[in-house]
Each structure stands twice: as structure tokens, then as C-alpha cells.
């Protein structure tokens, strides 16, 4: 039995100690065997679940999911500490120093009037910190582990900052139409369909950027809408005494268009 005192309420120090015990020789074999790489995906999944909790506007749910994210940070810190790489305090130290250095208008003499002014200033500081001498270097630094739509958006924003951008949305929508034609041509000529499809999606992200639309939100909303419409289509088929798997594509399409028309009318 590990020596851990039960309490009515715990704090971050308790979480740190609990993780240390779990990864100790007398703790949990699974926890002890993990590496940064083996729990890499866990960090991503927990972060997404925290975002979903934010969207739900449920405080208890958010506490739980932020706790899972915090646990991942503590877990990685414990792995690193056992390997004599760094500690949780090193993480906190680096973070505090970065926050201070990136807020000279708060902790120094720099004057910033608006939030937009600060964002421009912050971007320049970040570029200097990472020693980016060119825009292409800044683009290459965008994490490839980001969701592809967000990565495309961040890369496009960096290009826009040096003026490589359409004057307005019409240029972006024209480019989107062009990419669709090129995709259709690749399909017809057995060309590089994957490449042309990627160009089409990249152009769609560009259109979203002009309207300050988060492309991830747009696609997620489209997926949710499709599920809702498909559910109504399936229920409509059941009410008519049919199963979708027994219907032709034309029959299902007729039901789907009926559902779509009902949604547009409401």
C-alpha cells in the first residue's frame, strides 16, 4: 500500500505527488512503462475533449477535462524527471519567463494601445525568439501535428502578412473554382487526384479566412448537419416501412432532398 494521505480536497502539489507514486517501482506498471511518445496521442485527445467541454458550457465537465490535460503535463514532467531531463518546475520557470518577456507592455516600458497592436508586436517577438529570418522559415515552423485545416490557415496568414494575398474574397473564391476544375481534370485524365484535392481544400480554407470563419468549426458544423439530416432521412424511411439498405440511391436521394427542403423552410 502506497503512502498517500486521503483528503477531502487536493491541490496541484498532491497531483504531482500522486503521479510520482504511480510511476514509482511500487506503483502502476503501465504508468511506469510510458514514454513521451507512447502517451503523445493522449495529449491531443485530452486537449480536444477539453475544447468540447468548453463548447458545452458545462463547468463541471470543463473541470474534469482540464484536469485530464493537466494530468498529461504532470505525467510528461514525471517521465522527464525520472530520465533526468527536466522537471515540472522547469516547465513553470520557462513558461513564466516567456510570459514576462512577451508582455513588455505590462512588465516593461513598451507602449501598446490595442489588442491588435499587441498581436502584431507579439508576432514580431515570437519571430525573433525563433530566429526566423524569412517568412518561409516561419511557415515551416507551423506544427505539422496541427489539424490540417488549422495548419493551412496559419500558413496562409503568414503569407498574408507580407502582402501575398488576394485584395478581397473574390480572388479566393475564383481560385477555389479553378482548383475544382483542376481536380475534375485530374479525375478525367487519371492525374494526381490527391494533390488537386489538397489544393482545393487549401483554397477553401483561404475563403474561410477572408470571412474570419474557423475552417475546423465550419467542417465540424457541416458534419453535424449531415448527421442530423441523415437521421431524419433514416427515420422518414422507417416511417414509410423501408430500410435504407434496401433502397436505391435515387430513392434515398429523394428522401434526403425532402429533409433538406424542410430544413431550409424552417
KAFENUR-V192300 format. One record per pair of residues at least 24 apart in sequence whose C-alpha atoms are under 6 Angstrom apart, sorted by sequence separation. I is the first residue (numbers start at 0). J is the second residue. D is the distance in whole Angstrom. If there is no record, write none. Layout:
# KAFENUR-V192300
I&J&D ; I&J&D
This chain:
# KAFENUR-V192300
175&202&5 ; 171&206&5 ; 168&209&6
